[in-house]
Amino acid sequence: MATFTSSLPDDILQQLAAVASRLNLPKNRVIEKALRVYLEQLDKAAFARSYKKMSQDADMLNIAEEGLAEYYKDIIAQDED
């Protein structure tokens, strides 16, 4: 595990100390958990943006619709078996 040193505003450090004390965790664990959640949210936001952008692309919509039509045909065929 690597060591990272950073400066934070006093109010955030106070909040961090309070949360760490309340949760009975070291401050670095609170920071690690918070950073993991934040990075996950960034990934989810990027994923959502890509879908929004793709929804404006007529070619991508056609590909998706064709794929759904084929999927529907497969489901019907399985039901008939």
DSSP file (Angstrom, degrees, kcal/mol; ACC not computed):
  #  RESIDUE AA STRUCTURE BP1 BP2  ACC     N-H-->O    O-->H-N    N-H-->O    O-->H-N    TCO  KAPPA ALPHA  PHI   PSI    X-CA   Y-CA   Z-CA
    1    1 A M              0   0    0      0, 0.0     2,-0.2     0, 0.0     0, 0.0   0.000 360.0 360.0 360.0 134.6    0.0    0.0    0.0
    2    2 A A        -     0   0    0      1,-0.0     2,-0.4     0, 0.0     0, 0.0  -0.482 360.0-122.0 -86.2 157.3    1.3    3.4   -0.9
    3    3 A T        -     0   0    0     -2,-0.2     2,-0.4     2,-0.0    -1,-0.0  -0.828  25.5-169.5 -99.9 139.1    1.5    6.5    1.3
    4    4 A F        -     0   0    0     -2,-0.4     2,-0.4     2,-0.0     0, 0.0  -0.995   4.2-163.3-130.5 132.0   -0.3    9.6    0.2
    5    5 A T        +     0   0    0     -2,-0.4     2,-0.3     2,-0.0    -2,-0.0  -0.956  19.4 159.8-118.2 135.2    0.0   13.0    1.9
    6    6 A S        -     0   0    0     -2,-0.4     2,-0.4     2,-0.0    -2,-0.0  -0.971  34.6-123.2-148.8 160.9   -2.4   15.8    1.3
    7    7 A S        -     0   0    0     -2,-0.3    -2,-0.0     0, 0.0     0, 0.0  -0.891  28.0-175.4-106.5 140.4   -3.7   19.1    2.8
    8    8 A L        -     0   0    0     -2,-0.4     5,-0.0     2,-0.0    -2,-0.0  -0.950  34.3 -92.3-131.3 152.9   -7.4   19.6    3.6
    9    9 A P     >  -     0   0    0      0, 0.0     4,-2.2     0, 0.0     3,-0.4  -0.299  39.1-115.4 -60.7 149.0   -9.4   22.6    4.8
   10   10 A D  H  > S+     0   0    0      1,-0.2     4,-2.3     2,-0.2     5,-0.2   0.863 113.4  55.3 -56.2 -40.3   -9.7   22.7    8.6
   11   11 A D  H  > S+     0   0    0      1,-0.2     4,-2.1     2,-0.2    -1,-0.2   0.886 108.8  47.5 -64.8 -36.8  -13.5   22.3    8.5
   12   12 A I  H  > S+     0   0    0     -3,-0.4     4,-2.9     2,-0.2    -1,-0.2   0.901 110.5  52.2 -69.7 -39.8  -13.2   19.0    6.5
   13   13 A L  H  X S+     0   0    0     -4,-2.2     4,-2.5     2,-0.2    -2,-0.2   0.884 109.5  50.1 -62.5 -37.3  -10.5   17.7    8.9
   14   14 A Q  H  X S+     0   0    0     -4,-2.3     4,-2.2     2,-0.2    -2,-0.2   0.925 112.1  46.6 -65.9 -44.3  -12.8   18.5   11.8
   15   15 A Q  H  X S+     0   0    0     -4,-2.1     4,-2.6     2,-0.2     5,-0.2   0.911 112.1  51.7 -62.8 -41.5  -15.7   16.6   10.1
   16   16 A L  H  X S+     0   0    0     -4,-2.9     4,-2.8     1,-0.2     5,-0.2   0.925 109.7  48.6 -60.6 -46.1  -13.4   13.8    9.3
   17   17 A A  H  X S+     0   0    0     -4,-2.5     4,-2.1     1,-0.2    -1,-0.2   0.897 112.3  49.2 -62.0 -40.7  -12.2   13.5   12.9
   18   18 A A  H  X S+     0   0    0     -4,-2.2     4,-2.6     2,-0.2    -2,-0.2   0.923 113.8  44.7 -66.1 -44.6  -15.8   13.5   14.2
   19   19 A V  H  X S+     0   0    0     -4,-2.6     4,-2.7     2,-0.2     5,-0.2   0.924 112.9  51.0 -66.4 -44.2  -16.9   10.8   11.7
   20   20 A A  H  X>S+     0   0    0     -4,-2.8     5,-2.4    -5,-0.2     4,-0.7   0.904 112.8  46.7 -60.0 -41.2  -13.9    8.7   12.4
   21   21 A S  H ><5S+     0   0    0     -4,-2.1     3,-0.5    -5,-0.2    -2,-0.2   0.930 112.8  48.8 -65.7 -45.6  -14.5    8.9   16.1
   22   22 A R  H 3<5S+     0   0    0     -4,-2.6    -2,-0.2     1,-0.2    -1,-0.2   0.880 118.2  39.9 -62.8 -38.8  -18.2    8.1   15.8
   23   23 A L  H 3<5S-     0   0    0     -4,-2.7    -1,-0.2    -5,-0.2    -2,-0.2   0.504 106.6-127.2 -88.3  -4.8  -17.5    5.1   13.5
   24   24 A N  T <<5 +     0   0    0     -4,-0.7    -3,-0.2    -3,-0.5    -4,-0.1   0.919  66.7 128.4  56.8  45.9  -14.5    4.0   15.6
   25   25 A L      < -     0   0    0     -5,-2.4    -1,-0.2    -6,-0.2    -2,-0.1  -0.911  66.9 -99.9-125.8 153.4  -12.4    3.9   12.4
   26   26 A P    >>  -     0   0    0      0, 0.0     4,-1.6     0, 0.0     3,-0.7  -0.432  36.3-116.7 -66.9 150.6   -9.0    5.5   11.6
   27   27 A K  H 3> S+     0   0    0      1,-0.3     4,-2.5     2,-0.2     5,-0.2   0.862 114.2  58.8 -59.0 -36.6   -9.3    8.6    9.5
   28   28 A N  H 3> S+     0   0    0      1,-0.2     4,-2.4     2,-0.2    -1,-0.3   0.852 103.9  52.0 -64.7 -31.6   -7.5    7.0    6.6
   29   29 A R  H <> S+     0   0    0     -3,-0.7     4,-2.6     2,-0.2    -1,-0.2   0.894 109.2  49.5 -69.1 -39.4  -10.2    4.3    6.4
   30   30 A V  H  X S+     0   0    0     -4,-1.6     4,-2.6     2,-0.2    -2,-0.2   0.931 112.9  47.2 -63.3 -44.7  -12.9    6.9    6.3
   31   31 A I  H  X S+     0   0    0     -4,-2.5     4,-2.7     2,-0.2     5,-0.2   0.922 112.0  50.8 -62.2 -44.2  -11.1    8.7    3.5
   32   32 A E  H  X S+     0   0    0     -4,-2.4     4,-2.3     2,-0.2    -2,-0.2   0.929 112.5  45.6 -60.0 -46.7  -10.6    5.5    1.6
   33   33 A K  H  X S+     0   0    0     -4,-2.6     4,-2.2     1,-0.2    -1,-0.2   0.924 114.4  48.4 -63.5 -44.2  -14.2    4.5    1.9
   34   34 A A  H  X S+     0   0    0     -4,-2.6     4,-2.4     1,-0.2    -2,-0.2   0.901 112.0  49.1 -63.6 -40.9  -15.4    8.0    0.9
   35   35 A L  H  X S+     0   0    0     -4,-2.7     4,-2.8     2,-0.2     5,-0.2   0.892 109.2  52.2 -67.4 -39.4  -13.0    8.1   -2.1
   36   36 A R  H  X S+     0   0    0     -4,-2.3     4,-2.1    -5,-0.2    -2,-0.2   0.923 111.6  46.6 -61.4 -43.6  -14.1    4.6   -3.3
   37   37 A V  H  X S+     0   0    0     -4,-2.2     4,-2.2     2,-0.2    -2,-0.2   0.925 113.3  49.3 -63.4 -44.8  -17.8    5.7   -3.2
   38   38 A Y  H  X S+     0   0    0     -4,-2.4     4,-2.1     1,-0.2    -2,-0.2   0.926 111.5  48.0 -62.0 -46.2  -16.9    9.0   -5.0
   39   39 A L  H  X S+     0   0    0     -4,-2.8     4,-2.0     1,-0.2    -1,-0.2   0.876 110.4  52.3 -64.6 -36.7  -14.9    7.2   -7.7
   40   40 A E  H  X S+     0   0    0     -4,-2.1     4,-2.4    -5,-0.2    -1,-0.2   0.902 108.4  51.1 -63.8 -41.0  -17.7    4.7   -8.2
   41   41 A Q  H  X S+     0   0    0     -4,-2.2     4,-2.4     2,-0.2    -2,-0.2   0.878 107.6  53.0 -64.9 -37.3  -20.2    7.6   -8.6
   42   42 A L  H  X S+     0   0    0     -4,-2.1     4,-2.3     2,-0.2    -1,-0.2   0.916 109.4  49.1 -62.4 -42.5  -18.0    9.2  -11.2
   43   43 A D  H  X S+     0   0    0     -4,-2.0     4,-2.3     1,-0.2    -2,-0.2   0.915 111.5  48.9 -62.3 -43.0  -17.9    5.9  -13.2
   44   44 A K  H  X S+     0   0    0     -4,-2.4     4,-2.5     1,-0.2    -1,-0.2   0.896 111.0  50.3 -64.2 -39.5  -21.7    5.6  -13.0
   45   45 A A  H  X S+     0   0    0     -4,-2.4     4,-2.5     2,-0.2    -1,-0.2   0.901 110.7  49.0 -65.9 -40.3  -22.1    9.2  -14.2
   46   46 A A  H  X S+     0   0    0     -4,-2.3     4,-2.1     2,-0.2    -2,-0.2   0.903 111.2  50.4 -64.8 -40.3  -19.8    8.6  -17.1
   47   47 A F  H  X S+     0   0    0     -4,-2.3     4,-1.9     2,-0.2    -2,-0.2   0.919 111.1  48.4 -62.3 -44.8  -21.7    5.5  -18.0
   48   48 A A  H  X S+     0   0    0     -4,-2.5     4,-2.4     1,-0.2    -2,-0.2   0.903 110.3  51.8 -63.6 -41.5  -25.0    7.4  -17.9
   49   49 A R  H  X S+     0   0    0     -4,-2.5     4,-2.7     1,-0.2    -1,-0.2   0.892 107.3  52.9 -62.0 -38.9  -23.6   10.2  -20.1
   50   50 A S  H  X S+     0   0    0     -4,-2.1     4,-2.5     1,-0.2    -1,-0.2   0.898 110.3  47.4 -65.8 -38.3  -22.4    7.6  -22.6
   51   51 A Y  H  X S+     0   0    0     -4,-1.9     4,-1.9     2,-0.2    -1,-0.2   0.898 111.9  50.3 -67.6 -39.3  -26.0    6.2  -22.8
   52   52 A K  H  X S+     0   0    0     -4,-2.4     4,-0.5     2,-0.2    -2,-0.2   0.929 113.1  45.9 -63.5 -43.9  -27.5    9.6  -23.1
   53   53 A K  H >< S+     0   0    0     -4,-2.7     3,-1.2     1,-0.2     4,-0.2   0.911 111.6  52.0 -64.2 -41.9  -25.0   10.5  -25.9
   54   54 A M  H >< S+     0   0    0     -4,-2.5     3,-1.7     1,-0.3     7,-0.2   0.829  99.4  64.3 -64.2 -31.6  -25.7    7.1  -27.6
   55   55 A S  H 3< S+     0   0    0     -4,-1.9    -1,-0.3     1,-0.3    -2,-0.2   0.702  99.9  53.7 -67.0 -16.8  -29.5    7.8  -27.5
   56   56 A Q  T << S+     0   0    0     -3,-1.2     2,-0.7    -4,-0.5    -1,-0.3   0.483  88.8  92.4 -92.3  -3.9  -28.9   10.7  -29.8
   57   57 A D    <>  -     0   0    0     -3,-1.7     4,-2.2    -4,-0.2     5,-0.2  -0.823  61.3-160.6 -97.2 111.1  -27.1    8.5  -32.4
   58   58 A A  H  > S+     0   0    0     -2,-0.7     4,-2.3     1,-0.2     5,-0.2   0.871  90.8  53.5 -60.1 -39.5  -29.5    7.2  -35.0
   59   59 A D  H  > S+     0   0    0      1,-0.2     4,-2.2     2,-0.2    -1,-0.2   0.917 109.5  48.0 -62.7 -42.7  -27.2    4.4  -36.0
   60   60 A M  H  > S+     0   0    0      1,-0.2     4,-2.5     2,-0.2    -1,-0.2   0.890 110.5  51.9 -66.0 -39.0  -26.8    3.2  -32.5
   61   61 A L  H  X S+     0   0    0     -4,-2.2     4,-2.7    -7,-0.2    -1,-0.2   0.909 109.3  50.1 -63.2 -41.5  -30.6    3.3  -32.0
   62   62 A N  H  X S+     0   0    0     -4,-2.3     4,-2.6     2,-0.2     5,-0.2   0.917 110.4  49.6 -62.9 -43.0  -31.1    1.2  -35.1
   63   63 A I  H  X S+     0   0    0     -4,-2.2     4,-2.4     2,-0.2    -2,-0.2   0.927 112.7  47.5 -61.2 -44.6  -28.5   -1.4  -33.9
   64   64 A A  H  X S+     0   0    0     -4,-2.5     4,-2.3     1,-0.2    -2,-0.2   0.918 112.6  48.4 -63.5 -43.3  -30.2   -1.6  -30.5
   65   65 A E  H  X S+     0   0    0     -4,-2.7     4,-2.3     2,-0.2    -1,-0.2   0.895 111.2  50.0 -65.5 -39.8  -33.7   -2.0  -32.1
   66   66 A E  H  X S+     0   0    0     -4,-2.6     4,-2.2     1,-0.2    -1,-0.2   0.909 110.6  50.9 -63.7 -41.1  -32.5   -4.6  -34.5
   67   67 A G  H  X S+     0   0    0     -4,-2.4     4,-2.2     1,-0.2    -2,-0.2   0.895 110.4  48.6 -63.4 -40.4  -30.9   -6.5  -31.6
   68   68 A L  H  X S+     0   0    0     -4,-2.3     4,-2.6     2,-0.2    -1,-0.2   0.875 108.7  53.7 -67.8 -37.1  -34.1   -6.3  -29.6
   69   69 A A  H  X S+     0   0    0     -4,-2.3     4,-2.2     2,-0.2    -2,-0.2   0.923 110.7  46.3 -63.0 -43.1  -36.1   -7.6  -32.6
   70   70 A E  H  X S+     0   0    0     -4,-2.2     4,-2.2     2,-0.2    -2,-0.2   0.903 111.6  51.5 -64.8 -40.9  -33.8  -10.6  -32.9
   71   71 A Y  H  X S+     0   0    0     -4,-2.2     4,-2.2     2,-0.2    -2,-0.2   0.913 109.2  50.7 -61.5 -43.7  -34.0  -11.2  -29.1
   72   72 A Y  H  X S+     0   0    0     -4,-2.6     4,-2.4     1,-0.2    -1,-0.2   0.914 109.1  51.2 -60.8 -43.7  -37.8  -11.1  -29.3
   73   73 A K  H  X S+     0   0    0     -4,-2.2     4,-2.5     1,-0.2    -1,-0.2   0.909 109.2  51.1 -60.4 -42.0  -37.8  -13.6  -32.2
   74   74 A D  H  X S+     0   0    0     -4,-2.2     4,-2.2     2,-0.2    -1,-0.2   0.897 109.5  49.9 -62.4 -41.1  -35.6  -15.9  -30.1
   75   75 A I  H  X S+     0   0    0     -4,-2.2     4,-2.1     2,-0.2    -2,-0.2   0.927 111.5  48.2 -64.3 -44.8  -38.0  -15.7  -27.1
   76   76 A I  H  X S+     0   0    0     -4,-2.4     4,-1.6     1,-0.2    -2,-0.2   0.924 111.2  51.0 -60.7 -45.2  -41.0  -16.5  -29.3
   77   77 A A  H  X S+     0   0    0     -4,-2.5     4,-0.8     1,-0.2    -1,-0.2   0.879 109.6  50.1 -61.8 -39.0  -39.1  -19.5  -30.9
   78   78 A Q  H >< S+     0   0    0     -4,-2.2     3,-0.5     1,-0.2    -1,-0.2   0.882 108.2  53.0 -67.5 -37.5  -38.2  -20.8  -27.5
   79   79 A D  H 3< S+     0   0    0     -4,-2.1    -1,-0.2     1,-0.2    -2,-0.2   0.825 106.1  54.3 -65.4 -31.1  -41.8  -20.6  -26.3
   80   80 A E  H 3<        0   0    0     -4,-1.6    -1,-0.2     1,-0.2    -2,-0.2   0.703 360.0 360.0 -76.7 -19.5  -42.9  -22.6  -29.4
   81   81 A D    <<        0   0    0     -4,-0.8    -1,-0.2    -3,-0.5    -2,-0.2   0.479 360.0 360.0 -74.9 360.0  -40.6  -25.4  -28.6
